[in-house]
Each structure stands twice: as C-alpha cells, then as structure tokens.
Amino acid sequence: MNVKKVALLTAGGLAPCLSSSVGRLIERYNEVSENIEIIAYIGGYKGLLTGDSIVIDKKIRKNISILYNHGGSPIGNSRVKLTNIVDCEKRGLVEKGEDPLEVAAKQLVKDDVDVLHTIGGDDTNTTAADLANYLLNNDYKLIVVGLPKTIDNDVFPIKQSLGAWTAAEEGANYFQNIVSEHNANPRMLIVHEVMGRNCGWLTAYTAKVYRDKLNKKSFLSEIGLSKERLDVHGVFIPEMEINIEKEAARLKKTMDDLDNVNIFISEGAGVEAIVKEMEAAGEKIPRDAFGHIKLDAINPGAWFGKQFATLIGAEKCLIQKSGYYSRAAASNEQDLNLIKLCADKAVESALKGNGGVIGQDDDKNDELRAIEFERIAGGKPFDIDADWFLRDYRRHPDLDWHLHQPDREQLS
C-alpha cells in the first residue's frame, strides 16, 4: 500500500500507554520514512468529527521520545460512539440528520488520510470496526489499524492490553501508603476500589503486585509492625460469587485478631445488587454514551464498605480509589516493551494495507498480528484458573473462598 499520510487518535478513558503509544507510532514512522505525513485528531473521535487536528511537524517528530516519560494523552481523549447518532447530535458533533460515520469518513478523505491509527479500549476499537466497515462498504480507499488500550485487560481475543501492567503496579504503589492508615484508628476497615467494570484482572493483579512488594519487606511484629496487618484480606471481583454474610464472618475474625481489615474490590463487583437497590428506591441509573452504568455515580466501594463495616464491627471505614492515580501514569518498562512491539507491528500492517487491532491473538497461539475487527469485543472475563492467581491464594489459606467458582456459563 502506498501510504502518504496517516492520522492518529486516542479515545475512551486514560491508560498508562497512550502517550507512549503515540510516541512510538510517530517514532517508527520516522524510522520508516520521514516523507510520510502525520496528523493527530484532538480529543479522539470528537476531533475526527469536527476536523480538529494538528500536524506532527519536524520539531514534534525530532523530540517525540519525550512522550515516553509522561502519562495521559497529549492529543486528548473523548467518549464518542459514531453509531450513537442521538448523542452525537446532542453534543453538537454532527448536524441533525447526519450520519456520524459518513461525517468521519468524509473528514478522513478531506484530510487525505490513507491510514487511521486508533488507540483505545473495546469501545474505541468496536467504534473503529464500525468505521472500518463503513469505509469498506462505501469504497473509501483507506484502512484503520488499532492498538488495544485498556487497564481492565478485557478485550477478546487479545492476551494482554497496553497499560494494564503499569496500572496494576501503580495501584500497588498507591496501596502501600494507604494501608498504613490502619494505624490511625482501632478496628479500621480499608476498602481499596480498583477499576474494572466487568473484569477482575486489574484488581487481582494489583493485589498480586502489592503482595510481591510486601514479601520483599522486613517486619518487626514485636512492636506491632506485622506482615499480617499489612496484607490483603479479601479480593472481590465480578467473576466470583460474593456471599456477604459468609465473608463478613471470616473478616470479623480477621478484625478481632488483627484490629484491621484490608480488602480490594473491582469497581464492577456487586453492581447488580446495587442497581437493584437503586431501582427499588425509584432512582435513575446513570449511563454514558455507550450505555455503560456510570460506576462513579453508584459508588460500589462505598456500598461494600457500608455492608461490611456493620457486619464486622469496624469503628471506621476508609474507602480509597486508585483508578485515576493509576490510569494516568507513564508506562512502566514492561508496558513500554509491549507498546514498542505492538506499535511497530501496527506500522508494518498499515504499510501492507492490513487493517485490524494489533495484539497477541489468544486463538492463534498468542501470535502478534492485526486481529480482524469483527473478532474484537469487550467483556473478556478474568481467568480465575490462571496459575498465578491460584498460587497466590493458596499461599493465603484465609482466602480459600476464592476457589468457590460460579457457573462459568453465566460469565460468558
């Protein structure tokens, strides 16, 4: 494929890979050919619809490695679904009666774009799939190549999404400080709410990374500094059944023995129960443009804290959310290595004219390739049979309840 001009956009929520992914894509195009023009749409699909873009000029290209040291996205994100015509009209992104897909396609043509690189999660890439299909069905001669960004690590059929490892490490770092708050009050319950709407990978892996760090430290139990008090006493994720009464009985014993309890929960855990309570009370369930429940509005961490605090006799309950702290970080070394592999493959695929989302394909022996858009979907559950997950909890007999698994068919 004769590529003369490419465009980039980042979309959806932040993840610790966006700045680095933008940086590596531009860097790789520099290595391939400095004659390939590059633009970036500002604010994701919003910028594509409104034609708001910047030219990646010589100064930016020369200094692009600076982006590796920063989190967030320098070109900005937004949550826009191109097939949600009503929302696009309401936000003034298209005129009444216009098809956002057509508006986006015409803007790409107007800008002489041959390849559009999208960097985002399942919503971004399913939107990219809608756009790619529209372009194909309407004889537009350009392709879309996506990179899989999501700290939830929940995109089918991609083994590891960009930014997830960093988010887990940052969440563990966050909790290393928060956990010491149990010294401030007797019978303290600390609830660490971790992002993860439908998938518990980030919560489970954050707990793993935290414990790995904890295992490297020394303690002095004689003066009250014990590993047991700093450990994680419960992890609650959407893929597992949660028996509040049973867990409360176990955690009350922990509280009586240690004078504190620390639990990690996914923000999506217990959502069904919370929604039922709200609906029974006649409350409106807030949702975003993609139809997702706005989890900040229903506050799962506070709900869990309220449930457990009473049942285990906590004098104080501290709810802490590491999500925004974690997702806006700069990429760690592990993610940077994966970002480089994926971005380089994205450029290679673009130059060959192969569209899709770049990732290690679960269904093809983890081959790094451009995965067909029609195979991309969100909602991939965390594999609770993962060796590291089982091994970690078998080291902690208090957490054996995690091995009581719900019906897997209900999770698919």
FIDOSE-599958 format. One record per residue (C-alpha): residue number from 0; residue in one letter; x, y negated, z negated. Coordinates in nm, 4 decimals, m for minus. Each point is the difference from the previous one (the first is absolute). Layout:
(atom NUM,"A",(X,Y,Z));
...
***
This chain:
(atom 0,"M",(0.0000,0.0000,0.0000));
(atom 1,"N",(0.1305,m0.3429,0.0934));
(atom 2,"V",(m0.0360,m0.1895,m0.3284));
(atom 3,"K",(0.0538,m0.3737,0.0241));
(atom 4,"K",(m0.1887,m0.1240,m0.3040));
(atom 5,"V",(m0.1105,0.1533,m0.3285));
(atom 6,"A",(m0.2164,m0.1283,m0.2832));
(atom 7,"L",(m0.0024,0.0897,m0.3690));
(atom 8,"L",(m0.2637,m0.0263,m0.2693));
(atom 9,"T",(m0.0379,0.1171,m0.3591));
(atom 10,"A",(m0.3417,0.0602,m0.1518));
(atom 11,"G",(m0.1883,0.1267,m0.3042));
(atom 12,"G",(0.1343,m0.0140,m0.3532));
(atom 13,"L",(0.3671,m0.0573,m0.0723));
(atom 14,"A",(0.2519,0.2814,m0.0349));
(atom 15,"P",(0.3764,m0.0011,m0.0680));
(atom 16,"C",(0.0851,0.0645,0.3645));
(atom 17,"L",(m0.1594,m0.2780,0.2036));
(atom 18,"S",(0.2844,m0.2500,m0.0012));
(atom 19,"S",(0.2567,0.2735,0.0611));
(atom 20,"S",(m0.2062,0.1595,0.2782));
(atom 21,"V",(m0.0376,m0.3322,0.1801));
(atom 22,"G",(0.3730,m0.0528,m0.0464));
(atom 23,"R",(0.1028,0.3392,0.1329));
(atom 24,"L",(m0.2312,m0.0156,0.3041));
(atom 25,"I",(0.1481,m0.3332,0.1016));
(atom 26,"E",(0.3523,0.1182,m0.0789));
(atom 27,"R",(m0.0463,0.3125,0.2119));
(atom 28,"Y",(m0.1350,m0.1981,0.2954));
(atom 29,"N",(0.3065,m0.2228,m0.0313));
(atom 30,"E",(0.2186,0.3093,0.0298));
(atom 31,"V",(m0.1924,0.1322,0.2997));
(atom 32,"S",(m0.0353,m0.3253,0.1949));
(atom 33,"E",(0.0056,m0.3623,m0.1046));
(atom 34,"N",(m0.2001,m0.0760,0.3149));
(atom 35,"I",(m0.3168,0.1580,m0.1409));
(atom 36,"E",(m0.2149,m0.2824,m0.1340));
(atom 37,"I",(m0.1582,0.0395,m0.3433));
(atom 38,"I",(m0.2906,m0.1832,m0.1622));
(atom 39,"A",(m0.1745,0.0585,m0.3326));
(atom 40,"Y",(m0.3677,m0.0597,m0.0669));
(atom 41,"I",(m0.0541,m0.1924,m0.3229));
(atom 42,"G",(m0.2360,0.1581,m0.2518));
(atom 43,"G",(m0.0449,0.3368,0.1684));
(atom 44,"Y",(m0.3027,0.0591,0.2230));
(atom 45,"K",(m0.1290,m0.3429,m0.0986));
(atom 46,"G",(0.2935,m0.1572,0.1831));
(atom 47,"L",(m0.0574,0.2257,0.2987));
(atom 48,"L",(m0.3637,m0.1113,0.0259));
(atom 49,"T",(0.0821,m0.3692,m0.0382));
(atom 50,"G",(0.3185,0.0023,0.2067));
(atom 51,"D",(0.2132,m0.1143,m0.2935));
(atom 52,"S",(0.3530,0.1259,0.0612));
(atom 53,"I",(0.3646,m0.0962,m0.0316));
(atom 54,"V",(0.2880,0.0683,0.2373));
(atom 55,"I",(0.2840,0.2075,m0.1431));
(atom 56,"D",(0.2744,m0.2298,0.1244));
(atom 57,"K",(0.3784,0.0348,0.0015));
(atom 58,"K",(0.0431,m0.1371,m0.3524));
(atom 59,"I",(m0.2518,0.2467,m0.1442));
(atom 60,"R",(0.1507,0.2894,0.1952));
(atom 61,"K",(0.3515,m0.0869,m0.1166));
(atom 62,"N",(m0.0969,m0.0160,m0.3681));
(atom 63,"I",(m0.2679,0.2691,m0.0087));
(atom 64,"S",(0.1869,0.2224,m0.2493));
(atom 65,"I",(m0.1007,m0.2497,m0.2703));
(atom 66,"L",(m0.3458,0.1602,0.0055));
(atom 67,"Y",(0.1392,0.3196,m0.1566));
(atom 68,"N",(0.0479,m0.1845,m0.3299));
(atom 69,"H",(m0.3602,m0.1164,m0.0287));
(atom 70,"G",(m0.3417,0.1445,m0.0740));
(atom 71,"G",(m0.3358,m0.1028,0.1410));
(atom 72,"S",(m0.0398,m0.0783,0.3686));
(atom 73,"P",(0.1548,m0.3173,0.1441));
(atom 74,"I",(m0.2587,m0.0027,0.2798));
(atom 75,"G",(m0.2984,0.0482,m0.2313));
(atom 76,"N",(m0.2813,0.2542,m0.0295));
(atom 77,"S",(m0.3792,0.0003,0.0090));
(atom 78,"R",(m0.2800,0.2539,m0.0242));
(atom 79,"V",(m0.1805,m0.0132,0.3326));
(atom 80,"K",(m0.1820,0.2881,0.1676));
(atom 81,"L",(m0.0378,m0.0617,0.3722));
(atom 82,"T",(m0.3110,0.2174,0.0219));
(atom 83,"N",(m0.1741,m0.1924,m0.2803));
(atom 84,"I",(m0.1516,m0.2655,0.2245));
(atom 85,"V",(m0.2191,m0.1529,m0.2715));
(atom 86,"D",(0.2962,m0.0578,m0.2330));
(atom 87,"C",(0.2160,m0.1442,0.2789));
(atom 88,"E",(m0.2806,m0.2410,0.0951));
(atom 89,"K",(m0.0622,m0.0941,m0.3628));
(atom 90,"R",(0.3668,m0.0876,m0.0487));
(atom 91,"G",(0.0105,m0.2055,0.3174));
(atom 92,"L",(0.2502,0.2276,0.1714));
(atom 93,"V",(m0.2222,0.0495,0.3065));
(atom 94,"E",(m0.2969,m0.1830,0.1465));
(atom 95,"K",(m0.3473,0.1467,m0.0400));
(atom 96,"G",(m0.0552,0.2726,0.2563));
(atom 97,"E",(0.3689,0.0606,0.0633));
(atom 98,"D",(0.1562,0.3455,m0.0391));
(atom 99,"P",(0.3104,m0.0316,m0.2244));
(atom 100,"L",(0.1680,0.2858,0.1873));
(atom 101,"E",(m0.0422,m0.1861,0.3266));
(atom 102,"V",(0.1203,m0.3264,m0.1564));
(atom 103,"A",(0.3108,0.1774,m0.1331));
(atom 104,"A",(0.0688,0.1682,0.3339));
(atom 105,"K",(m0.0305,m0.3264,0.1923));
(atom 106,"Q",(0.2345,m0.1744,m0.2458));
(atom 107,"L",(0.2624,0.2697,0.0531));
(atom 108,"V",(m0.0330,m0.0433,0.3750));
(atom 109,"K",(0.0143,m0.3792,m0.0329));
(atom 110,"D",(0.3229,0.0360,m0.1997));
(atom 111,"D",(0.1453,0.2416,0.2626));
(atom 112,"V",(0.0522,0.2687,m0.2647));
(atom 113,"D",(0.1044,0.3472,0.1168));
(atom 114,"V",(0.0218,0.1659,m0.3424));
(atom 115,"L",(m0.1779,m0.0807,m0.3254));
(atom 116,"H",(0.1657,0.1306,m0.3162));
(atom 117,"T",(m0.2405,0.0263,m0.2943));
(atom 118,"I",(0.1282,0.0581,m0.3529));
(atom 119,"G",(m0.2672,0.1050,m0.2462));
(atom 120,"G",(m0.1925,0.2713,m0.1795));
(atom 121,"D",(m0.2869,0.2202,0.1091));
(atom 122,"D",(m0.2371,m0.2941,0.0593));
(atom 123,"T",(0.2612,m0.1868,0.2045));
(atom 124,"N",(0.0829,0.3047,0.2070));
(atom 125,"T",(m0.3604,0.1099,0.0543));
(atom 126,"T",(m0.0632,m0.3567,0.1181));
(atom 127,"A",(0.3073,0.0356,0.2214));
(atom 128,"A",(m0.1526,0.3234,0.1324));
(atom 129,"D",(m0.3233,m0.1838,0.0836));
(atom 130,"L",(0.2016,m0.2653,0.1825));
(atom 131,"A",(0.2160,0.2576,0.1803));
(atom 132,"N",(m0.3118,0.1835,0.1196));
(atom 133,"Y",(m0.1558,m0.3248,0.1169));
(atom 134,"L",(0.3142,m0.0918,0.1921));
(atom 135,"L",(0.0158,0.3442,0.1612));
(atom 136,"N",(m0.3681,0.0115,0.0915));
(atom 137,"N",(0.0090,m0.3481,0.1503));
(atom 138,"D",(0.3177,0.0432,0.2054));
(atom 139,"Y",(0.2205,m0.2346,m0.2014));
(atom 140,"K",(0.3629,0.0919,0.0688));
(atom 141,"L",(0.1451,m0.0263,m0.3488));
(atom 142,"I",(0.0488,0.2374,m0.2914));
(atom 143,"V",(m0.0230,m0.0056,m0.3799));
(atom 144,"V",(0.2653,0.1575,m0.2234));
(atom 145,"G",(m0.0674,0.0031,m0.3735));
(atom 146,"L",(0.2071,0.0500,m0.3149));
(atom 147,"P",(m0.1679,0.1621,m0.3049));
(atom 148,"K",(m0.0011,m0.2401,m0.2938));
(atom 149,"T",(m0.1820,0.0972,m0.3183));
(atom 150,"I",(0.1101,0.0434,m0.3591));
(atom 151,"D",(m0.2811,0.2536,m0.0433));
(atom 152,"N",(0.1818,0.2441,0.2320));
(atom 153,"D",(m0.3368,0.1233,0.1241));
(atom 154,"V",(0.0097,m0.0038,0.3796));
(atom 155,"F",(m0.0767,0.3189,0.1970));
(atom 156,"P",(0.2168,0.1622,0.1384));
(atom 157,"I",(0.3024,m0.2014,m0.1180));
(atom 158,"K",(0.2307,0.1569,m0.2582));
(atom 159,"Q",(0.1314,m0.3213,m0.1560));
(atom 160,"S",(m0.1268,m0.3533,0.0554));
(atom 161,"L",(0.2304,m0.3001,m0.0144));
(atom 162,"G",(0.0270,m0.1860,m0.3303));
(atom 163,"A",(m0.1444,0.2719,m0.2248));
(atom 164,"W",(0.3309,0.1076,m0.1536));
(atom 165,"T",(0.0870,m0.3600,m0.0886));
(atom 166,"A",(m0.3429,m0.0648,m0.1500));
(atom 167,"A",(0.0390,0.3040,m0.2267));
(atom 168,"E",(0.3444,m0.1106,m0.1142));
(atom 169,"E",(m0.1198,m0.3541,m0.0689));
(atom 170,"G",(m0.3033,0.1308,m0.1909));
(atom 171,"A",(0.2320,0.2109,m0.2146));
(atom 172,"N",(0.2231,m0.3031,m0.0663));
(atom 173,"Y",(m0.3069,m0.2012,m0.0968));
(atom 174,"F",(m0.1158,0.2615,m0.2490));
(atom 175,"Q",(0.3457,0.0270,m0.1574));
(atom 176,"N",(m0.0615,m0.3440,m0.1494));
(atom 177,"I",(m0.3732,0.0266,m0.0612));
(atom 178,"V",(0.0301,0.3250,m0.1965));
(atom 179,"S",(0.1869,m0.1733,m0.2815));
(atom 180,"E",(m0.3134,m0.1994,m0.0776));
(atom 181,"H",(m0.1077,0.2949,m0.2164));
(atom 182,"N",(0.2392,m0.1432,m0.2618));
(atom 183,"A",(m0.2216,m0.3081,m0.0297));
(atom 184,"N",(m0.3070,0.1719,m0.1441));
(atom 185,"P",(m0.0912,0.3221,m0.1853));
(atom 186,"R",(m0.2006,0.2586,0.1952));
(atom 187,"M",(0.0591,m0.1662,0.3351));
(atom 188,"L",(m0.1502,0.1371,0.3217));
(atom 189,"I",(0.1840,m0.1166,0.3125));
(atom 190,"V",(m0.1742,0.0538,0.3335));
(atom 191,"H",(0.2229,m0.0388,0.3052));
(atom 192,"E",(m0.2226,m0.0411,0.3048));
(atom 193,"V",(0.1788,0.0852,0.3233));
(atom 194,"M",(m0.1280,m0.0678,0.3514));
(atom 195,"G",(m0.1518,0.2913,0.1920));
(atom 196,"R",(m0.3595,m0.0197,0.1182));
(atom 197,"N",(m0.0571,0.3610,0.1046));
(atom 198,"C",(0.3441,0.1520,m0.0434));
(atom 199,"G",(0.1899,0.0658,m0.3221));
(atom 200,"W",(0.3471,0.0334,0.1543));
(atom 201,"L",(0.1215,m0.3424,m0.1127));
(atom 202,"T",(m0.1199,0.0470,m0.3575));
(atom 203,"A",(0.1496,0.3481,m0.0270));
(atom 204,"Y",(0.3288,m0.1011,0.1625));
(atom 205,"T",(0.0280,m0.3149,m0.2096));
(atom 206,"A",(m0.0348,0.2175,m0.3102));
(atom 207,"K",(0.2653,0.2342,0.1383));
(atom 208,"V",(0.2465,m0.2817,0.0692));
(atom 209,"Y",(m0.0693,m0.1497,m0.3435));
(atom 210,"R",(0.0668,0.3351,m0.1703));
(atom 211,"D",(0.3173,0.0477,0.2015));
(atom 212,"K",(0.1212,m0.3328,m0.1337));
(atom 213,"L",(m0.1131,0.0901,m0.3523));
(atom 214,"N",(0.1945,0.3270,0.0106));
(atom 215,"K",(0.3231,m0.1917,0.0589));
(atom 216,"K",(m0.0346,m0.2062,m0.3181));
(atom 217,"S",(0.1155,0.0677,m0.3561));
(atom 218,"F",(m0.2321,m0.0249,m0.3008));
(atom 219,"L",(0.0192,m0.0368,m0.3777));
(atom 220,"S",(m0.3131,0.1554,m0.1434));
(atom 221,"E",(0.1221,m0.0506,m0.3569));
(atom 222,"I",(m0.0777,m0.3701,0.0337));
(atom 223,"G",(m0.3144,0.0510,0.2054));
(atom 224,"L",(0.1470,m0.0123,0.3489));
(atom 225,"S",(m0.1216,0.3311,0.1378));
(atom 226,"K",(m0.0402,0.1252,0.3537));
(atom 227,"E",(m0.3436,0.1382,m0.0870));
(atom 228,"R",(m0.1426,m0.3451,m0.0743));
(atom 229,"L",(0.1319,m0.1375,0.3299));
(atom 230,"D",(m0.1226,0.2904,0.2127));
(atom 231,"V",(m0.3090,0.0128,0.2199));
(atom 232,"H",(m0.2771,0.1851,m0.1825));
(atom 233,"G",(m0.2533,0.0235,0.2808));
(atom 234,"V",(m0.0255,m0.0562,0.3742));
(atom 235,"F",(m0.3420,m0.0427,0.1613));
(atom 236,"I",(m0.0340,0.0142,0.3783));
(atom 237,"P",(m0.2928,0.0288,0.2435));
(atom 238,"E",(0.0906,0.3556,0.1050));
(atom 239,"M",(m0.0505,0.1389,m0.3513));
(atom 240,"E",(m0.3099,0.0577,m0.2040));
(atom 241,"I",(m0.0074,m0.2200,m0.3095));
(atom 242,"N",(m0.1718,0.1232,m0.3129));
(atom 243,"I",(m0.0032,m0.3110,m0.2171));
(atom 244,"E",(m0.1054,0.1792,m0.3186));
(atom 245,"K",(0.2589,0.2753,0.0361));
(atom 246,"E",(0.2759,m0.2451,0.0837));
(atom 247,"A",(m0.0994,m0.2260,m0.2875));
(atom 248,"A",(0.0294,0.2900,m0.2441));
(atom 249,"R",(0.3509,0.0763,0.1262));
(atom 250,"L",(0.1066,m0.3642,0.0027));
(atom 251,"K",(m0.1387,m0.0612,m0.3488));
(atom 252,"K",(0.2399,0.2639,m0.1307));
(atom 253,"T",(0.2823,m0.1774,0.1842));
(atom 254,"M",(m0.1091,m0.3304,m0.1538));
(atom 255,"D",(m0.0124,0.1523,m0.3490));
(atom 256,"D",(0.3460,0.1532,0.0435));
(atom 257,"L",(0.1822,m0.2860,0.1735));
(atom 258,"D",(m0.2065,m0.3109,m0.0837));
(atom 259,"N",(m0.0249,m0.0890,0.3705));
(atom 260,"V",(m0.1225,0.1383,0.3326));
(atom 261,"N",(0.1178,m0.0873,0.3528));
(atom 262,"I",(m0.2063,0.0971,0.3040));
(atom 263,"F",(0.0343,m0.0583,0.3743));
(atom 264,"I",(m0.3111,m0.0224,0.2182));
(atom 265,"S",(m0.0556,m0.0468,0.3712));
(atom 266,"E",(m0.2216,m0.2973,0.0721));
(atom 267,"G",(m0.2320,0.2365,0.1868));
(atom 268,"A",(m0.0397,0.2473,m0.2856));
(atom 269,"G",(m0.3459,0.0005,m0.1553));
(atom 270,"V",(m0.1423,m0.2400,0.2606));
(atom 271,"E",(m0.3110,0.2117,0.0601));
(atom 272,"A",(m0.0925,m0.0119,m0.3683));
(atom 273,"I",(0.0593,m0.3756,m0.0159));
(atom 274,"V",(m0.2102,m0.0631,0.3116));
(atom 275,"K",(m0.2852,0.2075,m0.1413));
(atom 276,"E",(0.0047,m0.2099,m0.3182));
(atom 277,"M",(m0.0032,m0.3238,0.2006));
(atom 278,"E",(m0.2813,0.1163,0.2269));
(atom 279,"A",(m0.2043,0.1138,m0.2991));
(atom 280,"A",(0.0426,m0.3483,m0.1445));
(atom 281,"G",(m0.1155,m0.1561,0.3280));
(atom 282,"E",(0.3430,m0.1479,0.0788));
(atom 283,"K",(0.1172,m0.0531,0.3588));
(atom 284,"I",(0.3024,0.2040,0.1072));
(atom 285,"P",(0.2548,m0.2380,0.1604));
(atom 286,"R",(0.1557,0.1239,0.3271));
(atom 287,"D",(0.2559,m0.1300,0.2511));
(atom 288,"A",(m0.0208,m0.0271,0.3812));
(atom 289,"F",(0.0865,0.3689,0.0354));
(atom 290,"G",(m0.2769,0.1054,m0.2397));
(atom 291,"H",(0.2422,0.0866,m0.2809));
(atom 292,"I",(m0.1072,m0.0683,m0.3566));
(atom 293,"K",(0.1972,m0.2936,m0.1408));
(atom 294,"L",(0.1761,0.1822,m0.2808));
(atom 295,"D",(0.1187,m0.3158,m0.1746));
(atom 296,"A",(m0.3632,m0.0969,m0.0433));
(atom 297,"I",(m0.1075,0.3269,m0.1633));
(atom 298,"N",(0.3227,0.0307,m0.2054));
(atom 299,"P",(0.0573,0.3771,m0.0522));
(atom 300,"G",(0.2838,m0.0566,m0.2478));
(atom 301,"A",(m0.2231,m0.1950,m0.2345));
(atom 302,"W",(m0.2710,0.2655,0.0324));
(atom 303,"F",(0.2405,0.2796,m0.0955));
(atom 304,"G",(0.1419,m0.2086,m0.2803));
(atom 305,"K",(m0.3452,m0.0616,m0.1436));
(atom 306,"Q",(m0.0934,0.3693,0.0237));
(atom 307,"F",(0.3151,0.1306,m0.1652));
(atom 308,"A",(0.0653,m0.2749,m0.2558));
(atom 309,"T",(m0.3151,0.0803,m0.1955));
(atom 310,"L",(0.0324,0.3775,0.0268));
(atom 311,"I",(0.3643,0.0189,m0.1121));
(atom 312,"G",(m0.0222,m0.2697,m0.2665));
(atom 313,"A",(0.2332,m0.2544,0.1607));
(atom 314,"E",(0.0368,m0.3265,m0.1918));
(atom 315,"K",(0.1044,m0.1813,0.3157));
(atom 316,"C",(m0.0238,0.0814,0.3703));
(atom 317,"L",(0.2391,m0.1648,0.2463));
(atom 318,"I",(m0.0910,0.0206,0.3709));
(atom 319,"Q",(0.2864,m0.0723,0.2398));
(atom 320,"K",(m0.0026,0.0130,0.3812));
(atom 321,"S",(0.3281,0.0350,0.1863));
(atom 322,"G",(m0.1516,m0.0115,0.3487));
(atom 323,"Y",(0.0794,m0.3532,0.1102));
(atom 324,"Y",(0.3403,0.0134,m0.1676));
(atom 325,"S",(0.0868,0.3220,0.1832));
(atom 326,"R",(m0.1428,m0.0622,0.3435));
(atom 327,"A",(0.1742,m0.3343,0.0564));
(atom 328,"A",(0.3523,0.1272,m0.0717));
(atom 329,"A",(0.2852,0.0236,0.2477));
(atom 330,"S",(0.0611,0.3508,0.1387));
(atom 331,"N",(0.2291,0.2310,m0.1948));
(atom 332,"E",(0.2776,0.1999,0.1653));
(atom 333,"Q",(m0.2137,0.3096,0.0467));
(atom 334,"D",(m0.2695,m0.1961,0.1819));
(atom 335,"L",(0.2536,m0.1988,0.2016));
(atom 336,"N",(0.1392,0.3232,0.1428));
(atom 337,"L",(m0.3478,0.1171,0.1011));
(atom 338,"I",(m0.0927,m0.3427,0.1387));
(atom 339,"K",(0.3097,0.0020,0.2217));
(atom 340,"L",(m0.0836,0.3457,0.1363));
(atom 341,"C",(m0.3642,m0.0919,0.0674));
(atom 342,"A",(0.0684,m0.3446,0.1463));
(atom 343,"D",(0.2669,0.1377,0.2335));
(atom 344,"K",(m0.2390,0.2728,0.1137));
(atom 345,"A",(m0.2700,m0.2655,0.0502));
(atom 346,"V",(0.2248,m0.1972,0.2350));
(atom 347,"E",(0.1018,0.3167,0.1832));
(atom 348,"S",(m0.3653,0.1006,0.0408));
(atom 349,"A",(m0.0969,m0.3485,0.1173));
(atom 350,"L",(0.2692,m0.0026,0.2685));
(atom 351,"K",(m0.1202,0.3406,0.1196));
(atom 352,"G",(m0.3614,m0.1176,0.0074));
(atom 353,"N",(m0.1153,0.2362,m0.2761));
(atom 354,"G",(m0.2605,m0.1513,m0.2327));
(atom 355,"G",(m0.0964,0.1320,m0.3437));
(atom 356,"V",(0.0998,m0.0279,m0.3642));
(atom 357,"I",(0.3579,0.0905,m0.0864));
(atom 358,"G",(0.0429,0.2480,m0.2822));
(atom 359,"Q",(0.1086,0.3454,m0.1082));
(atom 360,"D",(m0.2804,0.2182,0.1364));
(atom 361,"D",(m0.1301,0.2423,m0.2649));
(atom 362,"D",(m0.1456,0.2225,0.2710));
(atom 363,"K",(0.3189,0.0194,0.2065));
(atom 364,"N",(0.2629,0.1026,m0.2569));
(atom 365,"D",(0.0515,m0.3595,m0.1168));
(atom 366,"E",(0.1278,m0.1085,0.3422));
(atom 367,"L",(0.0491,m0.3767,0.0212));
(atom 368,"R",(m0.2130,m0.1026,0.2961));
(atom 369,"A",(m0.2686,m0.2290,0.1367));
(atom 370,"I",(m0.3109,0.1641,m0.1439));
(atom 371,"E",(m0.3120,m0.0307,0.2117));
(atom 372,"F",(m0.2367,m0.2692,m0.1277));
(atom 373,"E",(m0.2987,0.2332,0.0029));
(atom 374,"R",(0.1746,0.2161,m0.2619));
(atom 375,"I",(0.0600,m0.2885,m0.2400));
(atom 376,"A",(m0.2361,m0.0235,m0.2961));
(atom 377,"G",(0.0036,m0.1265,m0.3557));
(atom 378,"G",(m0.1063,0.1830,m0.3130));
(atom 379,"K",(0.2720,0.2658,m0.0037));
(atom 380,"P",(m0.0113,0.1439,m0.3539));
(atom 381,"F",(0.3067,0.0524,m0.2146));
(atom 382,"D",(0.1111,0.3623,0.0006));
(atom 383,"I",(m0.0305,0.0980,m0.3652));
(atom 384,"D",(0.1838,0.3233,0.0846));
(atom 385,"A",(0.3171,m0.1940,0.0843));
(atom 386,"D",(0.2960,0.1675,m0.1710));
(atom 387,"W",(0.1223,m0.3152,m0.1722));
(atom 388,"F",(m0.3459,m0.0718,m0.1395));
(atom 389,"L",(m0.0487,0.3477,m0.1438));
(atom 390,"R",(0.3568,0.0136,m0.1292));
(atom 391,"D",(m0.0302,m0.3356,m0.1716));
(atom 392,"Y",(m0.3179,0.0895,m0.1821));
(atom 393,"R",(0.1181,0.3456,m0.0963));
(atom 394,"R",(0.2823,m0.1744,m0.1864));
(atom 395,"H",(m0.2688,m0.1787,m0.1974));
(atom 396,"P",(m0.2373,0.2573,m0.1548));
(atom 397,"D",(m0.2325,m0.2740,m0.1259));
(atom 398,"L",(m0.0907,m0.0671,0.3641));
(atom 399,"D",(m0.1036,0.3525,0.0998));
(atom 400,"W",(m0.3527,m0.1289,0.0665));
(atom 401,"H",(0.1235,m0.1329,0.3351));
(atom 402,"L",(0.0240,0.3553,0.1297));
(atom 403,"H",(m0.3783,0.0425,m0.0281));
(atom 404,"Q",(m0.0814,m0.0917,0.3577));
(atom 405,"P",(m0.3377,m0.1013,0.1469));
(atom 406,"D",(m0.1474,0.1625,0.3093));
(atom 407,"R",(0.2373,m0.0943,0.2833));
(atom 408,"E",(m0.2852,m0.0104,0.2523));
(atom 409,"Q",(m0.1437,m0.2949,m0.1897));
(atom 410,"L",(0.3248,m0.1900,0.0554));
(atom 411,"S",(0.0173,0.0479,0.3774));
***
